[in-house]
């Protein structure tokens, strides 16, 4: 894949995620003519990849124990918005770990790992990632583990050629965003937080000069030219840093399709992988390869997709969502209060400009991205 192809992949991903009406749609509703001028909504996507995912249940008592024992609501409370709260959680997980290195125990799942930390055990990136995934799940967010592998060779300064990190679904940004609890960072380009595939493309095909490495809860920003970034010093291990070739580990990206890690562990068997010609000559796991790596792994969740159909003097607004632990939809007409609804709304536009907003709510009370329909009626 050349730099032009990589750029096109990024454009395709952005186009697919925000579905907007291409041209005004006209409906005859009785004696009225209604023209829908804008639909801004995430699509409902079903694929082999969405069907693979298994999400932790709101009924899981381990999630409640995790949230309450470690007072995670207090951890994220200072955040001014959802993404700021997610950054605070990432920072909290990073700082819980006191010894870094080859695990000294077979502890599995966030509760066991956090208990192991309190008992002076050693852990590395895989445990950071699974702890963040379950802590996020306890708060109603969806975070997933990614397995990374360098595209070729070994780390220039030695150490592991592989790494575990995560991607969290951001309702605020309406996309998946990479959060690395080991390095306590996420990455931006052009002021927007990136998912793992976007990071990969920026790093390998655009030289990485546009990337901003955002570190810790104070969100200190660095560029490629600032690497290495010192993070922490661990006894018997040495310095934990973000190395100049750290992002070479994004050569292969493996998506672990489950978040119920405290009960099931990582489902590596159902993992799917993205790679390209950069990886030629390097052997790794043999798994399914999505045809469109910029889009297939990045299906939206928590959305309220919108389909409009005439229904007498009203518009029937049919809603669909892929929301783990889904509770219900809500809608708002113009500036009226939000109201609970089922999977369809009969909307009777009034004369003039109309606006309808819809959203999905999960059982934790987390609000998904808002879909907006705008229409003009005579």
C-alpha positions as CSV (number, residue, x, y, z in Angstrom):
1,X,0.0,0.0,0.0
2,X,1.4,3.4,-1.0
3,X,0.8,6.8,0.7
4,X,-2.0,7.7,-1.6
5,X,-3.8,4.4,-0.9
6,X,-3.3,4.9,2.8
7,X,-4.8,8.3,2.7
8,X,-7.8,7.0,0.7
9,X,-8.4,4.3,3.4
10,X,-8.6,7.1,6.0
11,X,-11.1,9.0,4.0
12,X,-13.2,5.9,3.5
13,X,-13.2,5.2,7.2
14,X,-14.4,8.7,8.0
15,X,-17.1,8.5,5.3
16,X,-18.5,5.2,6.5
17,X,-18.7,6.2,10.1
18,X,-20.8,9.4,9.7
19,X,-23.6,8.7,7.4
20,X,-25.1,11.9,6.0
21,X,-27.9,12.4,3.5
22,X,-26.3,12.9,0.1
23,X,-29.2,15.0,-1.3
24,X,-32.5,16.3,0.1
25,X,-35.2,13.6,0.4
26,X,-38.8,14.7,-0.4
27,X,-41.8,13.0,1.2
28,X,-45.5,13.6,0.6
29,X,-47.4,13.3,3.9
30,X,-51.1,13.9,3.2
31,X,-51.4,17.6,2.0
32,X,-47.8,18.4,3.2
33,X,-44.5,18.2,1.4
34,X,-41.6,17.5,3.8
35,X,-38.0,17.8,2.6
36,X,-35.4,16.1,4.7
37,X,-32.3,18.3,4.3
38,X,-29.9,16.6,6.7
39,X,-29.4,13.2,8.4
40,X,-26.3,13.0,10.6
41,X,-26.2,9.5,12.1
42,X,-23.9,6.5,12.5
43,X,-25.0,3.5,10.5
44,X,-26.1,0.1,11.9
45,X,-23.5,-2.4,10.8
46,X,-23.7,-6.2,10.9
47,X,-20.7,-8.2,9.8
48,X,-18.7,-11.3,10.6
49,X,-16.6,-9.0,12.9
50,X,-19.5,-7.5,14.8
51,X,-20.9,-11.0,15.3
52,X,-17.6,-12.3,16.9
53,X,-17.7,-9.8,19.7
54,X,-18.9,-10.9,23.2
55,X,-19.4,-8.1,25.7
56,X,-19.3,-8.2,29.5
57,X,-22.8,-8.1,31.0
58,X,-24.2,-5.4,33.2
59,X,-25.4,-8.2,35.4
60,X,-21.8,-9.5,36.0
61,X,-21.3,-9.0,39.8
62,X,-17.5,-8.7,39.2
63,X,-18.1,-5.5,37.4
64,X,-20.0,-4.0,40.3
65,X,-17.3,-5.2,42.7
66,X,-14.5,-3.7,40.6
67,X,-16.3,-0.4,40.3
68,X,-17.1,-0.1,44.0
69,X,-14.0,-1.6,45.5
70,X,-11.7,0.8,43.6
71,X,-14.1,3.8,43.7
72,X,-13.8,4.2,39.9
73,X,-16.6,6.8,39.9
74,X,-14.4,9.0,42.0
75,X,-11.4,8.3,39.8
76,X,-13.2,9.7,36.7
77,X,-15.3,12.4,38.5
78,X,-12.9,15.3,37.7
79,X,-13.2,14.8,34.0
80,X,-15.0,17.6,32.2
81,X,-16.4,15.3,29.5
82,X,-16.5,11.7,28.6
83,X,-13.2,11.4,26.9
84,X,-11.5,13.3,29.7
85,X,-13.0,10.7,32.1
86,X,-11.6,7.9,29.9
87,X,-8.2,9.5,30.0
88,X,-8.4,9.6,33.8
89,X,-9.2,6.0,33.9
90,X,-6.3,5.1,31.7
91,X,-4.0,7.1,33.9
92,X,-5.3,5.4,37.0
93,X,-4.7,1.9,35.6
94,X,-1.2,2.9,34.5
95,X,-0.3,4.1,38.0
96,X,-1.7,1.1,39.8
97,X,1.1,-1.1,38.6
98,X,4.2,-1.0,40.9
99,X,6.4,-3.7,39.3
100,X,6.9,-4.1,35.6
101,X,8.2,-7.2,33.8
102,X,7.5,-10.8,33.2
103,X,4.4,-11.7,35.3
104,X,5.2,-13.4,38.6
105,X,1.8,-14.9,39.0
106,X,-0.9,-16.5,36.9
107,X,-3.5,-13.9,38.0
108,X,-6.2,-13.4,35.3
109,X,-8.7,-10.6,35.1
110,X,-8.7,-7.2,36.6
111,X,-9.8,-8.2,40.1
112,X,-7.1,-10.8,40.4
113,X,-4.4,-8.6,38.8
114,X,-5.2,-5.6,41.1
115,X,-5.1,-8.0,44.1
116,X,-1.8,-9.3,42.8
117,X,-0.4,-5.7,42.6
118,X,-1.3,-5.2,46.3
119,X,0.6,-8.4,47.0
120,X,3.8,-7.2,45.4
121,X,3.4,-9.2,42.1
122,X,5.0,-8.2,38.8
123,X,3.0,-7.7,35.6
124,X,3.4,-6.4,32.1
125,X,1.4,-4.9,29.2
126,X,-1.1,-7.7,28.8
127,X,-2.3,-7.2,32.4
128,X,-2.4,-3.4,32.0
129,X,-4.7,-3.9,28.9
130,X,-7.1,-6.4,30.4
131,X,-7.4,-4.3,33.6
132,X,-8.4,-1.2,31.6
133,X,-10.9,-3.2,29.6
134,X,-12.7,-4.5,32.6
135,X,-12.5,-1.2,34.5
136,X,-14.1,0.5,31.5
137,X,-16.8,-2.1,31.3
138,X,-17.6,-1.6,34.9
139,X,-18.4,2.1,34.1
140,X,-20.5,1.2,31.0
141,X,-17.9,1.9,28.4
142,X,-16.7,-0.6,25.7
143,X,-12.9,-1.1,25.5
144,X,-11.2,-3.9,23.7
145,X,-7.7,-5.5,23.8
146,X,-5.4,-5.2,20.8
147,X,-2.4,-7.5,20.2
148,X,0.4,-5.8,18.3
149,X,3.5,-7.2,16.6
150,X,6.4,-5.4,14.9
151,X,6.2,-5.6,11.1
152,X,9.8,-7.0,11.0
153,X,12.9,-7.5,13.0
154,X,13.2,-6.7,16.7
155,X,13.1,-3.7,18.9
156,X,16.2,-1.5,18.2
157,X,17.0,-1.6,22.0
158,X,15.9,-5.1,22.6
159,X,12.9,-6.2,24.5
160,X,9.6,-7.5,23.3
161,X,8.5,-7.4,19.6
162,X,4.9,-7.6,20.7
163,X,2.6,-5.4,22.8
164,X,-0.9,-5.3,24.2
165,X,-2.9,-2.1,24.1
166,X,-6.6,-1.2,23.8
167,X,-9.2,0.7,21.8
168,X,-12.1,2.4,23.6
169,X,-15.3,3.4,22.0
170,X,-15.8,7.2,22.4
171,X,-19.4,8.3,22.3
172,X,-18.1,11.9,22.4
173,X,-16.0,11.5,19.3
174,X,-18.2,8.8,17.7
175,X,-15.2,6.5,17.0
176,X,-12.8,4.0,18.4
177,X,-9.7,5.5,20.0
178,X,-6.5,3.8,21.0
179,X,-5.7,4.0,24.8
180,X,-2.4,2.5,25.9
181,X,-2.4,2.0,29.7
182,X,1.2,0.7,29.7
183,X,2.5,3.9,28.1
184,X,-0.3,6.0,29.6
185,X,-1.0,7.6,26.3
186,X,-3.2,8.1,23.2
187,X,-2.2,9.7,19.9
188,X,-3.6,12.6,17.9
189,X,-3.3,13.9,14.4
190,X,-4.8,17.3,13.3
191,X,-6.4,17.6,16.7
192,X,-8.3,14.3,16.5
193,X,-7.6,11.2,18.7
194,X,-6.7,8.2,16.6
195,X,-7.6,4.5,16.4
196,X,-4.8,1.9,16.0
197,X,-5.2,1.6,12.2
198,X,-5.0,5.4,11.8
199,X,-1.9,5.4,14.0
200,X,-0.4,2.7,11.8
201,X,-1.0,4.6,8.6
202,X,0.3,7.9,9.9
203,X,3.5,6.2,11.2
204,X,4.4,4.0,8.3
205,X,3.0,5.9,5.3
206,X,3.2,9.6,6.3
207,X,6.4,9.4,8.4
208,X,4.8,10.0,11.8
209,X,5.6,13.7,11.8
210,X,2.0,14.6,12.1
211,X,1.5,12.5,15.2
212,X,1.1,13.9,18.7
213,X,1.9,11.6,21.6
214,X,-0.4,12.6,24.5
215,X,0.8,11.4,27.8
216,X,-0.9,11.0,31.2
217,X,-3.9,12.8,32.7
218,X,-2.3,16.2,32.3
219,X,-2.1,15.4,28.5
220,X,1.5,16.5,27.9
221,X,2.1,16.5,24.2
222,X,5.2,15.3,22.4
223,X,6.2,14.8,18.7
224,X,8.2,12.1,17.0
225,X,11.3,14.2,17.3
226,X,10.9,14.2,21.1
227,X,11.2,10.4,21.4
228,X,12.2,8.6,23.6
229,X,9.7,9.7,26.3
230,X,10.6,8.7,29.8
231,X,7.5,7.3,31.7
232,X,8.7,5.6,34.9
233,X,11.5,3.7,36.5
234,X,10.9,0.2,37.9
235,X,13.1,-1.6,40.3
236,X,14.7,-4.8,38.7
237,X,13.4,-3.7,35.3
238,X,14.8,-0.3,34.4
239,X,13.1,2.6,32.6
240,X,9.7,2.3,30.9
241,X,9.8,4.6,27.9
242,X,8.2,5.3,24.6
243,X,11.0,4.5,22.2
244,X,11.7,6.1,18.8
245,X,10.6,2.9,17.1
246,X,7.8,2.1,19.5
247,X,5.1,2.4,16.9
248,X,6.8,-0.2,14.7
249,X,4.7,-2.6,16.9
250,X,1.7,-1.5,14.9
251,X,2.8,-3.5,11.9
252,X,0.4,-6.3,12.8
253,X,-2.8,-5.4,14.7
254,X,-4.8,-8.2,16.2
255,X,-8.4,-7.4,17.5
256,X,-9.5,-9.5,20.5
257,X,-13.3,-9.9,20.1
258,X,-14.4,-10.1,23.7
259,X,-14.5,-7.9,26.8
260,X,-15.7,-10.4,29.4
261,X,-12.1,-11.0,30.4
262,X,-12.6,-11.6,34.1
263,X,-14.7,-14.7,33.2
264,X,-13.4,-15.9,29.8
265,X,-9.9,-14.4,29.3
266,X,-8.8,-13.1,25.9
267,X,-10.4,-15.0,23.0
268,X,-7.3,-15.2,20.8
269,X,-8.9,-18.0,18.8
270,X,-11.4,-15.6,17.3
271,X,-8.9,-12.8,16.9
272,X,-8.7,-11.2,13.5
273,X,-5.6,-9.3,12.2
274,X,-4.8,-6.5,9.9
275,X,-1.5,-6.2,8.0
276,X,-0.1,-5.4,4.6
277,X,3.0,-5.8,2.5
278,X,5.1,-4.2,5.2
279,X,4.7,-7.5,7.2
280,X,6.0,-9.7,4.4
281,X,8.7,-12.0,5.7
282,X,7.6,-11.9,9.3
283,X,5.6,-14.8,10.7
284,X,2.9,-14.2,13.2
285,X,-0.5,-15.8,14.0
286,X,-2.6,-16.9,11.1
287,X,-6.1,-15.5,11.4
288,X,-8.8,-13.9,9.2
289,X,-7.8,-10.7,7.5
290,X,-10.5,-8.1,7.0
291,X,-10.8,-6.9,3.4
292,X,-11.1,-3.3,4.4
293,X,-8.8,-2.8,7.5
294,X,-9.8,0.9,7.7
295,X,-13.5,0.1,8.1
296,X,-14.2,-3.6,9.0
297,X,-12.8,-3.5,12.5
298,X,-14.2,0.0,13.2
299,X,-17.9,-0.7,13.2
300,X,-19.9,1.9,15.3
301,X,-21.6,1.0,18.5
302,X,-24.1,2.8,20.8
303,X,-25.6,4.5,17.8
304,X,-29.2,5.2,16.8
305,X,-29.3,4.6,13.1
306,X,-32.2,6.2,11.2
307,X,-34.4,5.0,8.4
308,X,-37.3,7.2,7.2
309,X,-40.5,6.0,5.6
310,X,-43.8,7.8,4.9
311,X,-46.7,6.8,7.2
312,X,-49.8,8.7,6.4
313,X,-49.4,12.3,7.6
314,X,-46.3,11.3,9.5
315,X,-42.7,10.1,8.9
316,X,-42.0,6.7,10.4
317,X,-38.5,6.9,11.9
318,X,-37.1,3.4,12.4
319,X,-34.2,3.0,14.7
320,X,-31.5,0.3,15.0
321,X,-28.5,0.0,17.3
322,X,-25.5,-2.2,18.1
323,X,-25.3,-1.3,21.8
324,X,-23.9,-3.7,24.3
325,X,-26.2,-3.8,27.3
326,X,-28.8,-1.8,25.4
327,X,-31.6,-0.3,27.6
328,X,-33.7,2.0,25.4
329,X,-33.8,4.8,22.8
330,X,-34.7,8.4,23.5
331,X,-35.8,11.2,21.1
332,X,-36.1,15.0,21.2
333,X,-38.3,17.1,18.9
334,X,-37.0,20.6,18.3
335,X,-36.3,21.9,21.8
336,X,-38.7,19.7,23.7
337,X,-37.5,17.5,26.6
338,X,-36.0,14.1,25.8
339,X,-38.5,11.2,25.9
340,X,-38.1,7.4,26.0
341,X,-39.2,5.5,22.9
342,X,-39.2,2.1,21.2
343,X,-37.5,1.2,18.0
344,X,-39.7,3.5,15.9
345,X,-41.1,7.0,16.1
346,X,-44.1,8.5,14.2
347,X,-42.9,12.1,13.6
348,X,-45.3,14.7,12.3
349,X,-43.3,17.7,11.1
350,X,-44.8,21.1,11.6
351,X,-44.6,24.0,9.1
352,X,-41.2,25.4,8.8
353,X,-37.9,24.0,10.1
354,X,-38.0,20.8,12.1
355,X,-35.3,18.9,14.0
356,X,-35.4,15.4,15.5
357,X,-32.6,14.0,17.7
358,X,-32.4,10.4,18.7
359,X,-29.9,8.5,20.9
360,X,-29.3,5.1,22.5
361,X,-28.8,4.6,26.2
362,X,-27.2,1.5,27.8
363,X,-28.0,-0.1,31.1
364,X,-25.2,1.9,32.8
365,X,-26.9,5.1,31.7
366,X,-24.2,5.8,29.2
367,X,-25.5,8.0,26.3
368,X,-24.5,7.1,22.7
369,X,-23.8,9.6,20.0
370,X,-26.8,11.8,19.0
371,X,-28.3,11.3,15.6
372,X,-29.9,14.4,14.0
373,X,-32.6,14.7,11.3
374,X,-33.4,18.1,9.9
375,X,-36.5,18.7,7.7
376,X,-38.5,21.6,6.1
377,X,-42.3,21.4,5.8
378,X,-44.8,23.6,4.1
